[in-house]
Amino acid sequence: MALAAIPIDRSSGREALKKLVAHGKDRLARGLWVVIFPEGTRTAPGQRGKYHIGGAWLASHTQSTVVPVAHNAGRYWRKNSFTKYPGTIQVVIGPPIETAGLKPDEVNQRVENWIEAEMVSL
């Protein structure tokens, strides 16, 4: 299986979080990595998006380790743009964040702080 996407109905609020945890636990139990983009989409260079709680919620409720990743794809592949600009996308992988004992808000804040600090140099 190349891709086992987790469907998210953003309009269903807390019910969506419950389903995310159920699907996420299943994927993790099968040894799959769960990749979540907390901002949901690319942002323009220099802009800061809202970091949604879903990934942190899943990590906190499963006590999974989070590995934050920062990239500058938004510089070359703009949101809602058909045009792709040439360039080299840089990806930086951060230090693992252990979530045992952390609330989702704390996990989300640590991820956001690390990513935003990295974006300054990207």
RABEL-V146661 format. One record per residue. RES is the residue in one small letter. PSI is psi as a letter, one per 20 degrees, with the letter a starting at -180 (none if undefined). BURIAL is 1 if it has 9 or more other ideal C-beta (glycine too) atoms within 8 Angstrom, else 0. D_CENTER is the distance of its C-alpha to the mean C-alpha in whole Angstrom. Layout:
res->{RES	RES}
psi->{PSI	PSI}
burial->{BURIAL	BURIAL}
d_center->{D_CENTER	D_CENTER}
This chain:
res->{m	a	l	a	a	i	p	i	d	r	s	s	g	r	e	a	l	k	k	l	v	a	h	g	k	d	r	l	a	r	g	l	w	v	v	i	f	p	e	g	t	r	t	a	p	g	q	r	g	k	y	h	i	g	g	a	w	l	a	s	h	t	q	s	t	v	v	p	v	a	h	n	a	g	r	y	w	r	k	n	s	f	t	k	y	p	g	t	i	q	v	v	i	g	p	p	i	e	t	a	g	l	k	p	d	e	v	n	q	r	v	e	n	w	i	e	a	e	m	v	s	l}
psi->{o	h	p	m	q	o	p	p	n	i	i	j	c	h	h	h	h	g	h	g	g	g	g	g	g	g	g	h	h	j	j	q	q	o	p	p	o	h	i	h	r	q	q	q	p	i	q	p	r	p	o	q	i	g	g	h	g	g	g	g	i	i	l	q	p	p	o	q	p	q	r	k	h	i	h	h	n	q	p	k	p	h	p	p	q	q	r	p	p	p	p	p	p	r	q	q	o	p	i	p	i	q	q	g	h	g	g	g	h	g	g	g	g	g	g	h	h	h	h	h	i	none}
burial->{0	0	0	0	0	1	0	0	0	0	0	0	0	0	0	1	1	0	1	1	1	0	1	1	1	0	1	1	0	0	0	0	0	1	0	0	0	1	1	0	0	1	1	0	0	0	0	0	0	0	1	0	1	1	1	1	1	1	1	1	0	1	0	1	0	1	0	1	1	1	1	1	0	1	0	1	1	1	0	0	0	0	0	0	0	0	0	0	1	0	0	1	0	1	0	0	1	0	1	0	0	1	0	1	0	0	1	1	0	1	1	1	0	1	1	1	0	1	1	0	0	1}
d_center->{21	19	16	16	13	13	15	14	16	15	19	19	18	18	19	16	14	17	17	13	14	17	16	13	16	18	16	16	19	20	18	15	12	9	6	3	3	4	7	7	10	11	13	17	18	18	17	14	12	11	8	8	9	8	6	8	11	11	11	14	16	16	16	14	13	9	9	8	8	10	12	14	14	15	18	19	18	18	17	19	21	23	24	22	24	25	23	21	17	17	14	14	12	13	15	14	13	15	15	18	20	17	16	13	14	14	11	9	12	12	9	10	13	12	10	13	16	15	15	18	19	18}
